[in-house]
Amino acid sequence: MLLKSKPPMFIVSRSLAFDTATHSYADGSDNSKQLLTHKLLSLLKQCSSSKSLKQVHSQMLINSIEKPNFLLSKLVDLKDFAYASLLFSQTPEPNDFSYNVMIHGLTNTWHNFSLTLEFYFQMKLSGKKPNNFTYPFLLISCANLPSLDQGRRAHSLIFKSALDFDCHTRHSLITMYARCGELGDARKVFDEITDRDLVSWNSMISGYSKMGFAADAVNLYRRMRLAGFEPDEMTLVSVLGACGDLGDLSLGRWVEGLVEEQKVELNSFVGSSLIDMYGKCGDLDSAKKVFNKMPKKDIVTWNAMITGYAQNGASDEAIMLFNYMKAVGLIDMYAKCGSLDHARRIFGEMPRKNVVSWNAMISALAVHGQALEAISLFKRMVEEGGDVHANDITFVGVLSACVHAGLVDEGRRWFQMMGLSFGLVPKIEHYSCMVDLLARAGYLNEAWEFIEKMPEKPDAVVLGALLAACRNLGNAEVGERVMLLLLELEPLNSGNYIISSKIYANSNRWNDSARMRGLMRERGVTKTPGCSWIEIANKVHEFHAGEGLHLNSREIHHHQSGWLNRLITKWKVKCHCNKMPPPLEEGGLTSRITAHEIVLYIILKSCLTISWNPSSFPCHCSPWSRWLQ
């Protein structure tokens, strides 16, 4: 197998700073090495890209810290097969854990099932003994290849090693035999399980359903219910597939009722199975209702509905839906590429519009800050009526438009009308939009009330926005409540600690401010350096705070101080654009990162001797445009 590391990118990043820990290791003491090891492993957990992981790895190599298994596990999470393979090949004596990490990654992450078998053979040749963390993934690989012979050999070794009582191994055996067409052997393994759990039942029901033994799948499902087990999403999908193959519409409808009763999310997995079942049973109206109810539609969902039409001879509807799918895809693509005019043209040329196309256009306008046009389009959608009805996604677009334009009263009105006029129950996405809207407008207590009313726990994004608003407005009371939730959700995010510390400092609560900094150090959390990306002449330039590695760094630093001080002196900025900072403070190079971007953009243009127009700068708000011009 040829192992190649990724070619180096032209962007250069500054190395990680290890402050006191690195210096303290200079004395060579075991204690200082343990401190550095702890810090590096803490940083490794925070890595969100292979690039940052390689920086941590380089520090491990420099300081003779060998932790290949920690690195391998993180590389599997980051899906970097090339570097994981290279690291494994350079590990002098990989242990059973190392092999198991690679076998797990090859099976579940990279889906390279034949290579899973190669690593398994290599593991045995090296004298390492496969265990209950090895065999489940080996069997799943055998199921996907399929390789019945290797699966049987593995089963024999599992029996000899007394691992046939491990629940994960038994479930994988059922799946392997079923996928390889040996349903009798799969059923034998299932029948020998005395302490069956839901996964045991699901493995066997899924095996029957996928291999075309629909009646057996339904019968086993009924036995499962008699045994007192409640079905989950996996069970329902398998049973729906069997109902479609049998043409059992009554059981299929009963399963849909169960989906609604148990409040199972109508995702692509469940929704496409319902559509497929109704299509095979000839009930296209029910299939269409499910399709229209689905908040998010991926290619699998569209294909299920188009196939349902085609299977029932509704060729015109199938072609029309296919054209809808293309049009919606184009609207979404043009919007994401910043070409609203093209998106508008595609939308306008559609002869008939369904809720998906309306939603796509409303969301496109909202994302691009065209709030009034987005709301106007929504009102037009409601007025035209017909069989098009606003759904959850529609209101996410409308509320997002209100957020971008700061239309607080309008946002409140539409949020209330969701239930009163449209019969929709607001979800976490709608609450998040309202929190963002109110936080930006300074209504922090009302925003917190929405947090408390949320049907689910708020995510880090909406809490982060509210915390930033608390900092800007100096509201320590609400900020403290938000902070407690954020630190629970993201204990390793340095920004949460720093913003919280600043909130306390601005309220003259110096002890609490110091406590947050101390807590940050105790947990091994390090501050992520400020970073700017600037695109000029189709090339991206990356700058980190404090670095001097850019090709034009001398010219930039020579001009930067003068430019920034002139910027502050010439214009006390008060800008309402999202890309701009609050009023810049005196202090030259310590000003915020957005000022950093402005200055770098101007200077780099000059250093690279590229002619440019101030109107090309990413922010088009009038105060900046006038000053730059």
C-alpha positions as CSV (number, residue, x, y, z in Angstrom):
1,M,0.0,0.0,0.0
2,L,1.4,3.4,-1.0
3,L,1.4,5.9,1.9
4,K,1.6,9.5,1.0
5,S,1.4,12.5,3.3
6,K,-0.5,15.6,2.1
7,P,1.5,18.1,0.0
8,P,2.3,21.3,2.0
9,M,0.0,24.2,1.4
10,F,1.2,27.7,0.5
11,I,-0.4,29.2,3.6
12,V,1.9,29.3,6.5
13,S,0.6,29.4,10.1
14,R,2.5,30.4,13.2
15,S,3.5,27.6,15.6
16,L,1.6,26.9,18.8
17,A,2.8,28.8,21.9
18,F,3.4,26.7,25.0
19,D,4.4,29.5,27.4
20,T,5.5,28.3,30.8
21,A,5.0,24.6,30.2
22,T,7.6,24.5,27.5
23,H,10.1,26.5,29.4
24,S,9.7,24.5,32.6
25,Y,10.5,21.3,30.7
26,A,14.0,22.6,30.0
27,D,15.2,21.4,33.4
28,G,14.4,17.8,32.3
29,S,12.3,16.9,35.4
30,D,9.7,14.2,35.2
31,N,7.1,16.5,36.7
32,S,7.6,19.2,34.0
33,K,7.4,16.6,31.3
34,Q,4.1,15.3,32.7
35,L,2.8,18.9,32.7
36,L,3.7,19.4,29.1
37,T,2.3,16.0,28.1
38,H,-1.0,16.9,29.8
39,K,-1.1,20.2,28.0
40,L,-0.3,18.7,24.6
41,L,-3.0,16.0,25.0
42,S,-5.5,18.7,26.1
43,L,-4.6,20.7,22.9
44,L,-5.0,17.5,20.9
45,K,-8.6,17.1,22.0
46,Q,-9.3,20.6,20.8
47,C,-7.9,20.1,17.3
48,S,-10.5,20.6,14.6
49,S,-8.2,20.0,11.6
50,S,-5.3,17.9,10.6
51,K,-3.2,21.1,10.3
52,S,-3.6,21.9,14.0
53,L,-3.0,18.2,14.9
54,K,0.3,18.2,13.0
55,Q,1.4,21.2,15.0
56,V,0.7,19.3,18.3
57,H,2.4,16.2,16.9
58,S,5.5,18.2,16.0
59,Q,5.8,19.5,19.6
60,M,5.5,15.9,20.8
61,L,8.3,14.8,18.5
62,I,10.5,17.8,19.6
63,N,10.0,16.9,23.3
64,S,10.2,13.1,22.9
65,I,6.6,12.5,23.9
66,E,5.2,9.3,22.4
67,K,1.5,9.1,22.3
68,P,0.6,7.5,18.9
69,N,-2.7,6.0,20.0
70,F,-4.1,9.4,21.1
71,L,-3.0,10.8,17.7
72,L,-4.5,7.9,15.8
73,S,-7.9,8.2,17.6
74,K,-8.0,11.9,16.8
75,L,-7.0,11.3,13.1
76,V,-9.9,8.9,12.8
77,D,-12.3,11.6,14.1
78,L,-10.8,14.1,11.6
79,K,-11.1,11.5,8.8
80,D,-7.4,11.9,7.7
81,F,-6.6,8.5,6.3
82,A,-3.3,9.5,4.7
83,Y,-1.7,10.9,7.9
84,A,-3.2,8.1,10.1
85,S,-1.7,5.5,7.8
86,L,1.7,7.3,7.8
87,L,1.7,7.6,11.6
88,F,0.7,3.9,12.0
89,S,3.5,2.8,9.7
90,Q,6.1,4.8,11.6
91,T,5.0,3.4,15.0
92,P,7.8,0.9,16.0
93,E,5.6,-1.6,17.8
94,P,1.8,-0.8,17.5
95,N,-0.2,-2.6,20.2
96,D,-3.7,-4.1,19.9
97,F,-5.2,-0.7,20.7
98,S,-3.4,0.8,17.7
99,Y,-4.7,-2.0,15.4
100,N,-8.2,-1.7,16.7
101,V,-8.3,2.1,16.2
102,M,-7.2,1.6,12.5
103,I,-9.7,-1.3,12.0
104,H,-12.5,0.8,13.5
105,G,-11.6,3.8,11.3
106,L,-11.3,1.8,8.1
107,T,-14.7,0.2,8.7
108,N,-16.8,3.1,10.0
109,T,-15.1,6.2,8.8
110,W,-13.2,5.4,5.5
111,H,-15.4,2.4,4.5
112,N,-12.3,0.6,3.1
113,F,-13.5,-2.9,4.0
114,S,-10.8,-4.9,2.1
115,L,-8.1,-2.9,3.9
116,T,-9.8,-3.7,7.2
117,L,-9.1,-7.4,6.5
118,E,-5.5,-6.6,5.6
119,F,-4.9,-4.9,9.0
120,Y,-6.6,-7.8,10.8
121,F,-4.2,-10.3,9.1
122,Q,-1.3,-8.0,9.9
123,M,-2.4,-7.8,13.5
124,K,-2.4,-11.6,13.8
125,L,0.9,-11.9,12.1
126,S,2.5,-9.4,14.6
127,G,1.4,-11.7,17.5
128,K,-1.3,-9.4,18.7
129,K,-4.6,-11.1,19.8
130,P,-7.8,-9.8,18.3
131,N,-10.5,-9.1,20.9
132,N,-14.0,-7.9,21.4
133,F,-13.0,-4.5,20.0
134,T,-11.7,-6.1,16.8
135,Y,-14.3,-8.6,15.7
136,P,-17.4,-6.4,15.5
137,F,-15.7,-4.2,12.9
138,L,-14.1,-7.1,11.1
139,L,-17.5,-8.8,10.7
140,I,-19.2,-5.6,9.5
141,S,-16.4,-5.4,6.8
142,C,-17.1,-9.0,5.8
143,A,-20.8,-8.2,5.6
144,N,-20.1,-5.2,3.2
145,L,-17.6,-6.9,0.9
146,P,-19.3,-9.5,1.2
147,S,-16.9,-12.2,2.3
148,L,-18.7,-15.2,3.9
149,D,-15.5,-17.4,4.1
150,Q,-13.6,-14.8,6.2
151,G,-16.7,-14.2,8.3
152,R,-17.0,-17.9,9.1
153,R,-13.3,-18.1,10.0
154,A,-13.8,-15.1,12.3
155,H,-16.8,-16.8,13.9
156,S,-14.7,-19.9,14.6
157,L,-12.0,-17.8,16.3
158,I,-14.7,-15.9,18.3
159,F,-16.1,-19.2,19.6
160,K,-12.6,-20.4,20.5
161,S,-11.8,-17.1,22.3
162,A,-15.1,-17.3,24.3
163,L,-16.2,-14.0,22.8
164,D,-19.5,-15.3,21.5
165,F,-21.2,-13.9,24.6
166,D,-20.2,-10.3,23.8
167,C,-23.3,-8.4,22.7
168,H,-21.6,-6.3,20.1
169,T,-19.9,-9.3,18.5
170,R,-23.2,-11.3,18.4
171,H,-25.0,-8.4,16.7
172,S,-22.3,-8.1,14.1
173,L,-22.5,-11.9,13.5
174,I,-26.2,-11.6,12.7
175,T,-25.6,-8.7,10.3
176,M,-22.7,-10.5,8.6
177,Y,-24.6,-13.7,8.0
178,A,-27.7,-11.9,6.9
179,R,-25.9,-9.6,4.4
180,C,-24.0,-12.7,3.0
181,G,-27.4,-14.3,2.3
182,E,-27.1,-16.9,5.1
183,L,-30.3,-16.0,7.0
184,G,-30.5,-19.5,8.6
185,D,-27.2,-19.0,10.3
186,A,-28.1,-15.4,11.2
187,R,-31.3,-16.7,12.9
188,K,-29.4,-19.4,14.7
189,V,-27.1,-16.8,16.3
190,F,-30.2,-14.7,17.2
191,D,-32.0,-17.7,18.7
192,E,-29.0,-18.5,20.9
193,I,-29.1,-15.1,22.5
194,T,-30.8,-15.5,25.8
195,D,-30.6,-11.9,26.9
196,R,-31.8,-10.1,23.8
197,D,-31.9,-6.3,23.7
198,L,-33.4,-3.9,21.1
199,V,-30.2,-4.1,19.0
200,S,-30.5,-7.9,18.8
201,W,-34.1,-7.6,17.4
202,N,-33.2,-4.8,15.0
203,S,-30.2,-6.7,13.6
204,M,-32.4,-9.7,12.7
205,I,-35.4,-7.7,11.5
206,S,-33.1,-5.5,9.3
207,G,-31.5,-8.7,7.9
208,Y,-34.8,-10.1,6.9
209,S,-36.1,-6.8,5.4
210,K,-32.9,-6.0,3.4
211,M,-32.7,-9.5,2.0
212,G,-36.3,-9.6,0.8
213,F,-37.8,-11.8,3.5
214,A,-40.5,-9.2,4.3
215,A,-43.0,-11.6,5.9
216,D,-40.4,-12.9,8.3
217,A,-39.4,-9.3,9.2
218,V,-43.0,-8.4,10.0
219,N,-43.6,-11.5,12.0
220,L,-40.4,-11.0,14.0
221,Y,-41.4,-7.4,14.6
222,R,-44.7,-8.6,16.1
223,R,-42.8,-11.0,18.3
224,M,-40.6,-8.2,19.5
225,R,-43.6,-6.1,20.5
226,L,-45.1,-9.1,22.4
227,A,-41.7,-9.4,24.2
228,G,-42.3,-5.9,25.5
229,F,-39.8,-3.9,23.4
230,E,-40.6,-0.5,22.0
231,P,-39.4,0.1,18.4
232,D,-36.8,2.8,17.6
233,E,-36.0,4.6,14.4
234,M,-34.0,1.6,13.0
235,T,-36.9,-0.8,13.7
236,L,-39.5,1.4,12.1
237,V,-37.4,1.9,8.9
238,S,-36.9,-1.9,8.6
239,V,-40.6,-2.6,9.1
240,L,-41.6,0.1,6.6
241,G,-39.4,-1.5,4.0
242,A,-41.1,-4.9,4.6
243,C,-44.6,-3.3,4.5
244,G,-43.7,-1.8,1.1
245,D,-42.5,-5.2,-0.3
246,L,-45.7,-6.9,1.0
247,G,-48.0,-4.1,-0.1
248,D,-49.4,-4.1,3.5
249,L,-50.8,-0.5,3.5
250,S,-52.7,-0.9,6.8
251,L,-49.6,-1.9,8.7
252,G,-47.6,0.8,7.0
253,R,-50.2,3.5,8.1
254,W,-50.1,2.1,11.6
255,V,-46.3,2.5,11.7
256,E,-46.6,6.1,10.5
257,G,-49.0,6.7,13.4
258,L,-46.4,5.2,15.7
259,V,-43.8,7.6,14.2
260,E,-46.1,10.6,15.1
261,E,-47.1,9.2,18.5
262,Q,-43.4,8.7,19.6
263,K,-42.4,12.0,18.0
264,V,-39.7,10.4,15.9
265,E,-37.9,13.0,13.9
266,L,-39.1,13.0,10.2
267,N,-35.5,12.9,8.9
268,S,-34.3,11.6,5.5
269,F,-34.0,8.1,6.9
270,V,-37.6,7.8,8.2
271,G,-39.2,10.1,5.7
272,S,-37.8,8.4,2.6
273,S,-38.8,5.0,4.0
274,L,-42.4,6.2,4.5
275,I,-42.5,7.7,1.0
276,D,-41.1,4.5,-0.5
277,M,-43.6,2.4,1.4
278,Y,-46.6,4.5,0.3
279,G,-45.3,4.5,-3.3
280,K,-45.0,0.7,-3.4
281,C,-48.5,0.4,-1.9
282,G,-49.9,2.8,-4.6
283,D,-50.9,5.6,-2.2
284,L,-49.3,8.6,-3.8
285,D,-51.4,11.1,-1.9
286,S,-50.0,9.9,1.4
287,A,-46.5,9.8,-0.1
288,K,-46.8,13.4,-1.2
289,K,-48.1,14.5,2.2
290,V,-45.1,13.0,3.9
291,F,-42.8,14.6,1.3
292,N,-44.3,18.0,1.8
293,K,-44.1,17.7,5.6
294,M,-40.4,16.9,5.6
295,P,-38.5,20.0,6.8
296,K,-35.3,19.0,5.1
297,K,-35.1,17.1,1.8
298,D,-31.9,15.5,0.5
299,I,-31.3,13.6,-2.7
300,V,-32.6,10.4,-1.1
301,T,-35.9,12.0,-0.3
302,W,-36.4,13.5,-3.8
303,N,-35.5,10.2,-5.4
304,A,-38.0,8.3,-3.2
305,M,-40.8,10.6,-4.3
306,I,-39.8,10.6,-8.0
307,T,-39.5,6.8,-8.0
308,G,-42.9,6.5,-6.4
309,Y,-44.5,8.5,-9.2
310,A,-42.6,6.5,-11.8
311,Q,-43.6,3.2,-10.3
312,N,-47.3,4.1,-10.4
313,G,-47.3,5.4,-14.0
314,A,-47.4,9.1,-13.1
315,S,-44.6,10.0,-15.5
316,D,-45.7,13.6,-15.9
317,E,-45.5,14.2,-12.1
318,A,-42.2,12.4,-11.9
319,I,-40.7,14.6,-14.6
320,M,-42.2,17.8,-13.1
321,L,-40.8,16.9,-9.6
322,F,-37.4,16.2,-11.2
323,N,-37.5,19.7,-12.7
324,Y,-38.5,21.2,-9.4
325,M,-35.5,19.4,-7.8
326,K,-33.1,20.9,-10.4
327,A,-34.6,24.4,-10.0
328,V,-34.4,24.4,-6.2
329,G,-30.9,23.1,-6.4
330,L,-30.0,25.9,-8.8
331,I,-31.6,28.6,-6.6
332,D,-29.7,27.3,-3.6
333,M,-26.4,27.1,-5.6
334,Y,-26.7,30.6,-7.1
335,A,-27.6,32.0,-3.6
336,K,-24.6,30.4,-2.0
337,C,-22.4,31.7,-4.8
338,G,-23.7,35.3,-4.2
339,S,-25.7,35.6,-7.4
340,L,-29.1,36.6,-6.3
341,D,-30.1,37.8,-9.8
342,H,-29.6,34.3,-11.2
343,A,-31.6,32.8,-8.3
344,R,-34.4,35.2,-8.9
345,R,-34.5,34.4,-12.6
346,I,-34.7,30.6,-12.0
347,F,-37.4,31.1,-9.4
348,G,-39.4,33.5,-11.7
349,E,-39.2,31.0,-14.6
350,M,-40.7,28.1,-12.6
351,P,-44.2,27.5,-14.0
352,R,-45.5,26.1,-10.7
353,K,-44.0,26.7,-7.4
354,N,-44.2,24.3,-4.4
355,V,-43.3,25.1,-0.8
356,V,-39.7,23.9,-1.3
357,S,-39.0,26.4,-4.1
358,W,-40.7,29.3,-2.1
359,N,-38.6,28.4,0.9
360,A,-35.4,28.2,-1.1
361,M,-35.9,31.7,-2.5
362,I,-37.0,33.3,0.8
363,S,-34.0,31.8,2.6
364,A,-31.7,33.0,-0.2
365,L,-33.0,36.6,0.2
366,A,-32.7,36.4,4.0
367,V,-29.1,35.2,3.9
368,H,-28.1,38.0,1.6
369,G,-29.7,40.7,3.9
370,Q,-32.6,41.4,1.6
371,A,-35.0,41.2,4.5
372,L,-37.9,43.3,3.2
373,E,-37.9,41.4,-0.1
374,A,-37.9,38.1,1.7
375,I,-40.8,39.1,3.9
376,S,-42.6,40.5,0.8
377,L,-42.1,37.2,-1.0
378,F,-43.4,35.3,2.0
379,K,-46.6,37.4,2.1
380,R,-47.0,36.8,-1.7
381,M,-46.7,33.0,-1.0
382,V,-49.5,33.2,1.6
383,E,-51.7,35.3,-0.6
384,E,-51.4,33.1,-3.6
385,G,-52.5,30.1,-1.4
386,G,-53.5,27.0,-3.3
387,D,-52.0,23.8,-2.0
388,V,-48.8,25.6,-0.9
389,H,-48.7,26.1,2.9
390,A,-45.9,27.7,5.0
391,N,-44.0,25.2,7.1
392,D,-41.2,25.3,9.7
393,I,-38.5,26.0,7.1
394,T,-40.5,29.0,5.7
395,F,-40.5,30.6,9.1
396,V,-36.8,30.0,9.7
397,G,-36.2,32.0,6.5
398,V,-38.6,34.8,7.6
399,L,-37.2,35.1,11.1
400,S,-33.6,35.0,9.7
401,A,-34.6,37.9,7.4
402,C,-35.8,39.9,10.5
403,V,-32.5,39.1,12.3
404,H,-30.4,40.5,9.4
405,A,-32.4,43.7,9.1
406,G,-33.0,44.2,12.9
407,L,-36.8,44.1,12.5
408,V,-37.6,43.2,16.1
409,D,-41.3,44.0,16.1
410,E,-41.8,42.2,12.8
411,G,-39.9,39.2,14.1
412,R,-42.1,39.1,17.3
413,R,-45.2,39.3,15.2
414,W,-44.3,36.5,12.8
415,F,-43.2,34.3,15.7
416,Q,-46.6,34.7,17.4
417,M,-48.4,34.1,14.1
418,M,-46.7,30.7,13.6
419,G,-49.1,29.1,16.1
420,L,-52.1,31.5,15.9
421,S,-52.5,31.7,12.1
422,F,-50.5,28.8,10.7
423,G,-50.9,26.1,13.3
424,L,-47.2,25.5,13.6
425,V,-45.3,24.7,16.9
426,P,-42.1,26.8,17.1
427,K,-38.9,24.6,17.2
428,I,-35.5,25.3,18.5
429,E,-34.5,26.9,15.2
430,H,-37.2,29.5,15.6
431,Y,-36.3,30.2,19.2
432,S,-32.7,30.6,18.2
433,C,-33.6,33.2,15.6
434,M,-35.6,35.1,18.1
435,V,-32.7,35.0,20.7
436,D,-30.3,36.3,18.0
437,L,-32.7,39.0,16.9
438,L,-33.4,40.3,20.5
439,A,-29.7,40.0,21.6
440,R,-28.6,42.1,18.6
441,A,-31.2,44.7,19.5
442,G,-30.2,44.8,23.1
443,Y,-33.3,43.1,24.6
444,L,-31.1,40.7,26.7
445,N,-33.7,39.8,29.4
446,E,-36.3,39.0,26.7
447,A,-33.7,36.9,24.8
448,W,-33.0,35.0,28.0
449,E,-36.7,34.3,28.4
450,F,-36.7,32.7,25.0
451,I,-33.7,30.6,26.0
452,E,-35.7,29.3,29.0
453,K,-38.8,28.5,26.8
454,M,-36.8,26.5,24.2
455,P,-38.2,23.0,23.8
456,E,-34.6,21.6,23.7
457,K,-31.3,22.8,25.1
458,P,-29.9,25.8,23.2
459,D,-26.8,25.2,21.1
460,A,-23.4,26.9,21.5
461,V,-24.0,29.2,18.5
462,V,-27.0,31.0,19.9
463,L,-25.6,31.1,23.4
464,G,-22.3,32.5,22.1
465,A,-24.2,35.3,20.3
466,L,-26.1,36.2,23.4
467,L,-22.9,36.1,25.5
468,A,-21.2,38.5,23.0
469,A,-24.2,40.8,23.3
470,C,-24.0,40.8,27.1
471,R,-20.3,41.8,26.8
472,N,-21.0,44.6,24.4
473,L,-23.9,46.0,26.6
474,G,-22.2,45.2,29.9
475,N,-24.9,43.0,31.2
476,A,-23.2,40.7,33.7
477,E,-26.4,39.3,35.2
478,V,-27.6,37.6,32.0
479,G,-24.1,37.0,30.9
480,E,-23.4,34.9,33.9
481,R,-26.4,32.7,33.3
482,V,-25.4,32.2,29.6
483,M,-21.8,31.5,30.6
484,L,-22.8,28.6,32.9
485,L,-24.6,26.9,30.0
486,L,-21.8,27.6,27.5
487,L,-19.1,26.2,29.8
488,E,-21.2,23.0,30.1
489,L,-21.6,22.7,26.4
490,E,-18.1,23.8,25.3
491,P,-15.6,23.4,28.2
492,L,-12.6,23.7,25.8
493,N,-13.6,26.8,23.9
494,S,-11.2,29.6,25.0
495,G,-13.5,32.4,23.7
496,N,-16.2,31.6,26.3
497,Y,-13.7,32.1,29.2
498,I,-12.2,35.3,27.7
499,I,-15.6,36.9,27.0
500,S,-16.8,36.0,30.5
501,S,-13.7,37.4,32.1
502,K,-14.2,40.6,30.2
503,I,-17.8,40.9,31.3
504,Y,-16.8,40.6,34.9
505,A,-13.9,43.0,34.4
506,N,-16.2,45.6,32.9
507,S,-18.4,45.3,35.9
508,N,-15.4,45.8,38.2
509,R,-15.8,42.2,39.5
510,W,-12.0,41.6,39.3
511,N,-12.0,38.4,41.5
512,D,-14.5,36.7,39.2
513,S,-12.6,37.9,36.1
514,A,-9.4,36.4,37.5
515,R,-11.3,33.2,38.5
516,M,-12.3,32.7,34.8
517,R,-8.7,33.1,33.6
518,G,-7.6,30.7,36.4
519,L,-10.3,28.1,35.4
520,M,-9.1,28.4,31.8
521,R,-5.5,27.5,32.9
522,E,-6.7,24.7,35.2
523,R,-8.5,23.0,32.3
524,G,-5.6,23.4,29.9
525,V,-7.5,25.7,27.6
526,T,-5.4,27.9,25.5
527,K,-6.4,31.1,23.6
528,T,-6.7,30.6,19.9
529,P,-4.7,33.4,18.2
530,G,-6.6,36.0,16.1
531,C,-6.6,35.2,12.5
532,S,-7.5,37.0,9.2
533,W,-7.9,35.6,5.7
534,I,-7.8,38.0,2.8
535,E,-8.4,37.0,-0.8
536,I,-6.6,39.0,-3.5
537,A,-6.1,38.0,-7.1
538,N,-7.7,34.5,-6.5
539,K,-5.1,33.8,-3.8
540,V,-5.9,33.5,0.0
541,H,-3.5,35.2,2.4
542,E,-3.6,34.1,6.0
543,F,-2.3,36.1,9.0
544,H,-2.1,35.2,12.6
545,A,-1.7,37.6,15.5
546,G,2.0,38.1,16.2
547,E,3.4,36.2,13.2
548,G,6.0,37.5,10.7
549,L,6.0,34.7,8.2
550,H,4.1,36.2,5.3
551,L,6.1,36.9,2.2
552,N,5.3,40.6,2.4
553,S,5.5,40.8,6.2
554,R,8.2,43.5,6.3
555,E,6.3,45.9,4.0
556,I,3.1,45.2,5.9
557,H,4.5,45.9,9.3
558,H,6.3,49.0,8.1
559,H,3.1,50.5,6.9
560,Q,0.6,49.0,9.3
561,S,1.2,51.2,12.3
562,G,0.8,54.4,10.3
563,W,-2.3,53.2,8.5
564,L,-4.0,52.1,11.6
565,N,-3.3,55.3,13.6
566,R,-4.4,57.3,10.6
567,L,-7.6,55.2,10.4
568,I,-8.4,55.9,14.1
569,T,-7.6,59.6,13.9
570,K,-9.4,60.2,10.7
571,W,-12.6,58.4,11.5
572,K,-14.1,57.3,14.9
573,V,-16.0,54.3,13.5
574,K,-19.6,53.7,14.4
575,C,-20.8,51.2,11.8
576,H,-23.8,49.0,11.8
577,C,-22.5,46.4,9.3
578,N,-22.0,42.9,10.8
579,K,-18.4,42.8,9.5
580,M,-17.3,45.9,11.3
581,P,-16.3,46.4,15.0
582,P,-17.7,48.7,17.6
583,P,-15.9,52.1,17.9
584,L,-12.2,51.5,17.6
585,E,-10.2,52.3,20.8
586,E,-7.0,54.3,20.8
587,G,-4.0,51.9,21.0
588,G,-2.6,51.3,17.6
589,L,-2.0,47.6,16.8
590,T,-4.1,46.4,19.8
591,S,-7.3,47.3,17.9
592,R,-9.7,44.6,17.0
593,I,-9.3,42.0,14.3
594,T,-11.6,43.7,11.8
595,A,-9.4,46.8,11.8
596,H,-6.5,44.4,11.3
597,E,-8.3,43.1,8.2
598,I,-9.0,46.5,6.8
599,V,-5.4,47.7,7.1
600,L,-3.9,44.4,5.8
601,Y,-6.3,44.5,2.9
602,I,-5.2,48.0,1.9
603,I,-1.5,47.5,2.5
604,L,-1.3,44.1,0.9
605,K,-3.0,45.5,-2.2
606,S,-0.2,48.1,-2.3
607,C,2.6,45.6,-1.6
608,L,1.4,43.4,-4.4
609,T,1.0,46.4,-6.8
610,I,-2.5,45.5,-7.8
611,S,-4.8,48.2,-8.9
612,W,-8.0,48.2,-6.9
613,N,-11.2,50.1,-6.1
614,P,-12.3,50.8,-2.5
615,S,-15.8,49.6,-3.5
616,S,-14.3,46.1,-3.9
617,F,-13.7,45.9,-0.1
618,P,-15.9,43.2,1.5
619,C,-17.9,45.7,3.5
620,H,-20.1,48.2,1.6
621,C,-21.5,50.2,4.4
622,S,-21.5,53.9,3.5
623,P,-19.2,55.3,6.3
624,W,-16.4,53.0,5.3
625,S,-16.9,53.3,1.6
626,R,-16.8,57.1,1.8
627,W,-13.6,57.1,3.9
628,L,-11.8,54.5,1.8
629,Q,-12.7,56.4,-1.4
